[in-house]
Amino acid sequence: MKTRMMMFLMIFTAVFIFGCLSFAEKQETKEVTMKTDTKSHMEKLDVATFAGGCFWCTESDFEQVKGVKDVVSGYTGGHKTDPTYSEVSGGTTGHTEAIQVYYDPGMVTYNELLAVFWRHINPTDPGGQFADRGSQYRPEIFYHNDNQKEEAMASKKALEASMVFDKPIATAITKFEKFYPAEDYHQDYYKKNSYRYKYYRWGSGRDAFLEKTWGKKAMEGKTMEIKEKNAMETASWSKPSDAEIKEKLTPMQYKVTRENGTERPFNNEYWDNKHQGIYVDIVSGEPLFSSTDKFVSGTGWPSFTKPLESEHVIEVTDKTLFMVRTEVRSRYGDSHLGHLFDDGPKPTGLRYCINSAALRFIPKENLEAEGYGRYLDLF
């Protein structure tokens, strides 16, 4: 009896160990395969390296560019091998906060990325960017080959000739050497810590500077243009006079957008709309949300996990009704849209609760005809 029991235990142990090893081997094989697939995919992309101050902000800006497949925050330009954030922030390693942009050259060119870069920094300030001071926040372009070097120098020359800035362009153009990815908590910070990031960005003065600079002046020369597929013209997105708005809108649309009203839940136009397309401001026509980000919240109002164009949705503190909430308004139409809550689904965890009366829905089949053709790729 004892012999049989011993044999049974030996067989069971052997099977268990073999099973665990097999599972571990399968997991290891899976991980290696995934890494190989990712590496193979990345090898088909071009890479660009930029430093424009806080990498939370530059990562966020570049990830919105069509054709950019991935953006990694990290450190470059210094002498310390594999530096940490605390070492770089101390200013002793020579590194600057930077991003590596992996992009499809068939969808977006290096020149277009340069245009995005120049339009999101202060290129005249080598001592830092906005509220972030020190060499670890200096703006710099790190070229990977001779073509990138020539295009970067040409774009810098065009920027100088445009006279947009009254100070010399002090952004260095340097040969790329080595890039060290930043710690995990810095990657996609603007997504993982959206509220904290928005307050930081607002407080840094970055957007106020960019709006003042680019809101009044336009770049000259093709190298400074972002093609229409990457940025729609905003000239037509404006708020009509109040008389025109009253004539155009229904009483409910006017009450919601101009008087901060709220329509009834489950009794509005788009709460249960399941068609593909985008939602624009009923007043200005600026793109606000997409059906690809719409979800069933159970509240009776259209709900979205994120804006289609984040710069078109402005957040304002609302202290009415004896509570503190985050109101959302359109940038150009200045329309009251609804409110933002942090009880939404993944990946953002946000819920943009929007009044149908503030929106106009454009089905995907009408996008091209109505001038929103650049959004067809969403569907």
Secondary structure as a PSIPRED ss2 file (coil, helix, strand):
# PSIPRED VFORMAT (PSIPRED V4.0)

   1 M C   1.000  0.000  0.000
   2 K H   0.000  1.000  0.000
   3 T H   0.000  1.000  0.000
   4 R H   0.000  1.000  0.000
   5 M H   0.000  1.000  0.000
   6 M H   0.000  1.000  0.000
   7 M H   0.000  1.000  0.000
   8 F H   0.000  1.000  0.000
   9 L H   0.000  1.000  0.000
  10 M H   0.000  1.000  0.000
  11 I H   0.000  1.000  0.000
  12 F H   0.000  1.000  0.000
  13 T H   0.000  1.000  0.000
  14 A H   0.000  1.000  0.000
  15 V H   0.000  1.000  0.000
  16 F H   0.000  1.000  0.000
  17 I H   0.000  1.000  0.000
  18 F H   0.000  1.000  0.000
  19 G H   0.000  1.000  0.000
  20 C H   0.000  1.000  0.000
  21 L H   0.000  1.000  0.000
  22 S H   0.000  1.000  0.000
  23 F H   0.000  1.000  0.000
  24 A H   0.000  1.000  0.000
  25 E H   0.000  1.000  0.000
  26 K H   0.000  1.000  0.000
  27 Q H   0.000  1.000  0.000
  28 E H   0.000  1.000  0.000
  29 T H   0.000  1.000  0.000
  30 K H   0.000  1.000  0.000
  31 E H   0.000  1.000  0.000
  32 V H   0.000  1.000  0.000
  33 T H   0.000  1.000  0.000
  34 M H   0.000  1.000  0.000
  35 K H   0.000  1.000  0.000
  36 T H   0.000  1.000  0.000
  37 D H   0.000  1.000  0.000
  38 T H   0.000  1.000  0.000
  39 K H   0.000  1.000  0.000
  40 S H   0.000  1.000  0.000
  41 H H   0.000  1.000  0.000
  42 M H   0.000  1.000  0.000
  43 E H   0.000  1.000  0.000
  44 K C   1.000  0.000  0.000
  45 L C   1.000  0.000  0.000
  46 D E   0.000  0.000  1.000
  47 V E   0.000  0.000  1.000
  48 A E   0.000  0.000  1.000
  49 T E   0.000  0.000  1.000
  50 F E   0.000  0.000  1.000
  51 A E   0.000  0.000  1.000
  52 G E   0.000  0.000  1.000
  53 G C   1.000  0.000  0.000
  54 C C   1.000  0.000  0.000
  55 F H   0.000  1.000  0.000
  56 W H   0.000  1.000  0.000
  57 C H   0.000  1.000  0.000
  58 T H   0.000  1.000  0.000
  59 E H   0.000  1.000  0.000
  60 S H   0.000  1.000  0.000
  61 D H   0.000  1.000  0.000
  62 F H   0.000  1.000  0.000
  63 E C   1.000  0.000  0.000
  64 Q C   1.000  0.000  0.000
  65 V C   1.000  0.000  0.000
  66 K C   1.000  0.000  0.000
  67 G C   1.000  0.000  0.000
  68 V E   0.000  0.000  1.000
  69 K E   0.000  0.000  1.000
  70 D E   0.000  0.000  1.000
  71 V E   0.000  0.000  1.000
  72 V E   0.000  0.000  1.000
  73 S E   0.000  0.000  1.000
  74 G E   0.000  0.000  1.000
  75 Y E   0.000  0.000  1.000
  76 T E   0.000  0.000  1.000
  77 G C   1.000  0.000  0.000
  78 G C   1.000  0.000  0.000
  79 H C   1.000  0.000  0.000
  80 K C   1.000  0.000  0.000
  81 T C   1.000  0.000  0.000
  82 D C   1.000  0.000  0.000
  83 P C   1.000  0.000  0.000
  84 T C   1.000  0.000  0.000
  85 Y H   0.000  1.000  0.000
  86 S H   0.000  1.000  0.000
  87 E H   0.000  1.000  0.000
  88 V H   0.000  1.000  0.000
  89 S H   0.000  1.000  0.000
  90 G C   1.000  0.000  0.000
  91 G C   1.000  0.000  0.000
  92 T C   1.000  0.000  0.000
  93 T C   1.000  0.000  0.000
  94 G C   1.000  0.000  0.000
  95 H C   1.000  0.000  0.000
  96 T E   0.000  0.000  1.000
  97 E E   0.000  0.000  1.000
  98 A E   0.000  0.000  1.000
  99 I E   0.000  0.000  1.000
 100 Q E   0.000  0.000  1.000
 101 V E   0.000  0.000  1.000
 102 Y E   0.000  0.000  1.000
 103 Y E   0.000  0.000  1.000
 104 D C   1.000  0.000  0.000
 105 P C   1.000  0.000  0.000
 106 G C   1.000  0.000  0.000
 107 M C   1.000  0.000  0.000
 108 V C   1.000  0.000  0.000
 109 T C   1.000  0.000  0.000
 110 Y H   0.000  1.000  0.000
 111 N H   0.000  1.000  0.000
 112 E H   0.000  1.000  0.000
 113 L H   0.000  1.000  0.000
 114 L H   0.000  1.000  0.000
 115 A H   0.000  1.000  0.000
 116 V H   0.000  1.000  0.000
 117 F H   0.000  1.000  0.000
 118 W H   0.000  1.000  0.000
 119 R C   1.000  0.000  0.000
 120 H C   1.000  0.000  0.000
 121 I C   1.000  0.000  0.000
 122 N C   1.000  0.000  0.000
 123 P C   1.000  0.000  0.000
 124 T C   1.000  0.000  0.000
 125 D C   1.000  0.000  0.000
 126 P C   1.000  0.000  0.000
 127 G C   1.000  0.000  0.000
 128 G E   0.000  0.000  1.000
 129 Q E   0.000  0.000  1.000
 130 F C   1.000  0.000  0.000
 131 A C   1.000  0.000  0.000
 132 D E   0.000  0.000  1.000
 133 R E   0.000  0.000  1.000
 134 G C   1.000  0.000  0.000
 135 S H   0.000  1.000  0.000
 136 Q H   0.000  1.000  0.000
 137 Y H   0.000  1.000  0.000
 138 R C   1.000  0.000  0.000
 139 P E   0.000  0.000  1.000
 140 E E   0.000  0.000  1.000
 141 I E   0.000  0.000  1.000
 142 F E   0.000  0.000  1.000
 143 Y E   0.000  0.000  1.000
 144 H C   1.000  0.000  0.000
 145 N C   1.000  0.000  0.000
 146 D H   0.000  1.000  0.000
 147 N H   0.000  1.000  0.000
 148 Q H   0.000  1.000  0.000
 149 K H   0.000  1.000  0.000
 150 E H   0.000  1.000  0.000
 151 E H   0.000  1.000  0.000
 152 A H   0.000  1.000  0.000
 153 M H   0.000  1.000  0.000
 154 A H   0.000  1.000  0.000
 155 S H   0.000  1.000  0.000
 156 K H   0.000  1.000  0.000
 157 K H   0.000  1.000  0.000
 158 A H   0.000  1.000  0.000
 159 L H   0.000  1.000  0.000
 160 E H   0.000  1.000  0.000
 161 A H   0.000  1.000  0.000
 162 S H   0.000  1.000  0.000
 163 M C   1.000  0.000  0.000
 164 V C   1.000  0.000  0.000
 165 F C   1.000  0.000  0.000
 166 D C   1.000  0.000  0.000
 167 K C   1.000  0.000  0.000
 168 P C   1.000  0.000  0.000
 169 I C   1.000  0.000  0.000
 170 A C   1.000  0.000  0.000
 171 T C   1.000  0.000  0.000
 172 A E   0.000  0.000  1.000
 173 I E   0.000  0.000  1.000
 174 T E   0.000  0.000  1.000
 175 K E   0.000  0.000  1.000
 176 F C   1.000  0.000  0.000
 177 E C   1.000  0.000  0.000
 178 K C   1.000  0.000  0.000
 179 F E   0.000  0.000  1.000
 180 Y E   0.000  0.000  1.000
 181 P E   0.000  0.000  1.000
 182 A C   1.000  0.000  0.000
 183 E C   1.000  0.000  0.000
 184 D H   0.000  1.000  0.000
 185 Y H   0.000  1.000  0.000
 186 H H   0.000  1.000  0.000
 187 Q C   1.000  0.000  0.000
 188 D C   1.000  0.000  0.000
 189 Y H   0.000  1.000  0.000
 190 Y H   0.000  1.000  0.000
 191 K H   0.000  1.000  0.000
 192 K H   0.000  1.000  0.000
 193 N C   1.000  0.000  0.000
 194 S H   0.000  1.000  0.000
 195 Y H   0.000  1.000  0.000
 196 R H   0.000  1.000  0.000
 197 Y H   0.000  1.000  0.000
 198 K H   0.000  1.000  0.000
 199 Y H   0.000  1.000  0.000
 200 Y H   0.000  1.000  0.000
 201 R H   0.000  1.000  0.000
 202 W H   0.000  1.000  0.000
 203 G H   0.000  1.000  0.000
 204 S H   0.000  1.000  0.000
 205 G C   1.000  0.000  0.000
 206 R H   0.000  1.000  0.000
 207 D H   0.000  1.000  0.000
 208 A H   0.000  1.000  0.000
 209 F H   0.000  1.000  0.000
 210 L H   0.000  1.000  0.000
 211 E H   0.000  1.000  0.000
 212 K H   0.000  1.000  0.000
 213 T H   0.000  1.000  0.000
 214 W H   0.000  1.000  0.000
 215 G C   1.000  0.000  0.000
 216 K C   1.000  0.000  0.000
 217 K C   1.000  0.000  0.000
 218 A C   1.000  0.000  0.000
 219 M C   1.000  0.000  0.000
 220 E C   1.000  0.000  0.000
 221 G C   1.000  0.000  0.000
 222 K H   0.000  1.000  0.000
 223 T H   0.000  1.000  0.000
 224 M H   0.000  1.000  0.000
 225 E C   1.000  0.000  0.000
 226 I C   1.000  0.000  0.000
 227 K C   1.000  0.000  0.000
 228 E C   1.000  0.000  0.000
 229 K C   1.000  0.000  0.000
 230 N C   1.000  0.000  0.000
 231 A C   1.000  0.000  0.000
 232 M C   1.000  0.000  0.000
 233 E C   1.000  0.000  0.000
 234 T C   1.000  0.000  0.000
 235 A C   1.000  0.000  0.000
 236 S C   1.000  0.000  0.000
 237 W C   1.000  0.000  0.000
 238 S C   1.000  0.000  0.000
 239 K C   1.000  0.000  0.000
 240 P C   1.000  0.000  0.000
 241 S C   1.000  0.000  0.000
 242 D H   0.000  1.000  0.000
 243 A H   0.000  1.000  0.000
 244 E H   0.000  1.000  0.000
 245 I H   0.000  1.000  0.000
 246 K H   0.000  1.000  0.000
 247 E H   0.000  1.000  0.000
 248 K H   0.000  1.000  0.000
 249 L C   1.000  0.000  0.000
 250 T C   1.000  0.000  0.000
 251 P H   0.000  1.000  0.000
 252 M H   0.000  1.000  0.000
 253 Q H   0.000  1.000  0.000
 254 Y H   0.000  1.000  0.000
 255 K H   0.000  1.000  0.000
 256 V H   0.000  1.000  0.000
 257 T H   0.000  1.000  0.000
 258 R H   0.000  1.000  0.000
 259 E H   0.000  1.000  0.000
 260 N C   1.000  0.000  0.000
 261 G C   1.000  0.000  0.000
 262 T C   1.000  0.000  0.000
 263 E C   1.000  0.000  0.000
 264 R C   1.000  0.000  0.000
 265 P C   1.000  0.000  0.000
 266 F C   1.000  0.000  0.000
 267 N C   1.000  0.000  0.000
 268 N C   1.000  0.000  0.000
 269 E C   1.000  0.000  0.000
 270 Y C   1.000  0.000  0.000
 271 W C   1.000  0.000  0.000
 272 D C   1.000  0.000  0.000
 273 N C   1.000  0.000  0.000
 274 K C   1.000  0.000  0.000
 275 H C   1.000  0.000  0.000
 276 Q C   1.000  0.000  0.000
 277 G E   0.000  0.000  1.000
 278 I E   0.000  0.000  1.000
 279 Y E   0.000  0.000  1.000
 280 V E   0.000  0.000  1.000
 281 D E   0.000  0.000  1.000
 282 I C   1.000  0.000  0.000
 283 V C   1.000  0.000  0.000
 284 S C   1.000  0.000  0.000
 285 G C   1.000  0.000  0.000
 286 E C   1.000  0.000  0.000
 287 P E   0.000  0.000  1.000
 288 L E   0.000  0.000  1.000
 289 F E   0.000  0.000  1.000
 290 S E   0.000  0.000  1.000
 291 S H   0.000  1.000  0.000
 292 T H   0.000  1.000  0.000
 293 D H   0.000  1.000  0.000
 294 K E   0.000  0.000  1.000
 295 F E   0.000  0.000  1.000
 296 V C   1.000  0.000  0.000
 297 S C   1.000  0.000  0.000
 298 G C   1.000  0.000  0.000
 299 T C   1.000  0.000  0.000
 300 G C   1.000  0.000  0.000
 301 W C   1.000  0.000  0.000
 302 P C   1.000  0.000  0.000
 303 S E   0.000  0.000  1.000
 304 F E   0.000  0.000  1.000
 305 T C   1.000  0.000  0.000
 306 K C   1.000  0.000  0.000
 307 P C   1.000  0.000  0.000
 308 L C   1.000  0.000  0.000
 309 E C   1.000  0.000  0.000
 310 S H   0.000  1.000  0.000
 311 E H   0.000  1.000  0.000
 312 H H   0.000  1.000  0.000
 313 V E   0.000  0.000  1.000
 314 I E   0.000  0.000  1.000
 315 E E   0.000  0.000  1.000
 316 V E   0.000  0.000  1.000
 317 T E   0.000  0.000  1.000
 318 D E   0.000  0.000  1.000
 319 K C   1.000  0.000  0.000
 320 T C   1.000  0.000  0.000
 321 L C   1.000  0.000  0.000
 322 F C   1.000  0.000  0.000
 323 M C   1.000  0.000  0.000
 324 V C   1.000  0.000  0.000
 325 R E   0.000  0.000  1.000
 326 T E   0.000  0.000  1.000
 327 E E   0.000  0.000  1.000
 328 V E   0.000  0.000  1.000
 329 R E   0.000  0.000  1.000
 330 S E   0.000  0.000  1.000
 331 R C   1.000  0.000  0.000
 332 Y C   1.000  0.000  0.000
 333 G C   1.000  0.000  0.000
 334 D C   1.000  0.000  0.000
 335 S C   1.000  0.000  0.000
 336 H E   0.000  0.000  1.000
 337 L E   0.000  0.000  1.000
 338 G E   0.000  0.000  1.000
 339 H E   0.000  0.000  1.000
 340 L E   0.000  0.000  1.000
 341 F E   0.000  0.000  1.000
 342 D C   1.000  0.000  0.000
 343 D C   1.000  0.000  0.000
 344 G C   1.000  0.000  0.000
 345 P C   1.000  0.000  0.000
 346 K C   1.000  0.000  0.000
 347 P C   1.000  0.000  0.000
 348 T C   1.000  0.000  0.000
 349 G C   1.000  0.000  0.000
 350 L C   1.000  0.000  0.000
 351 R E   0.000  0.000  1.000
 352 Y E   0.000  0.000  1.000
 353 C E   0.000  0.000  1.000
 354 I E   0.000  0.000  1.000
 355 N C   1.000  0.000  0.000
 356 S H   0.000  1.000  0.000
 357 A H   0.000  1.000  0.000
 358 A H   0.000  1.000  0.000
 359 L E   0.000  0.000  1.000
 360 R E   0.000  0.000  1.000
 361 F E   0.000  0.000  1.000
 362 I E   0.000  0.000  1.000
 363 P E   0.000  0.000  1.000
 364 K H   0.000  1.000  0.000
 365 E H   0.000  1.000  0.000
 366 N H   0.000  1.000  0.000
 367 L C   1.000  0.000  0.000
 368 E C   1.000  0.000  0.000
 369 A C   1.000  0.000  0.000
 370 E C   1.000  0.000  0.000
 371 G C   1.000  0.000  0.000
 372 Y C   1.000  0.000  0.000
 373 G H   0.000  1.000  0.000
 374 R H   0.000  1.000  0.000
 375 Y H   0.000  1.000  0.000
 376 L H   0.000  1.000  0.000
 377 D H   0.000  1.000  0.000
 378 L H   0.000  1.000  0.000
 379 F C   1.000  0.000  0.000
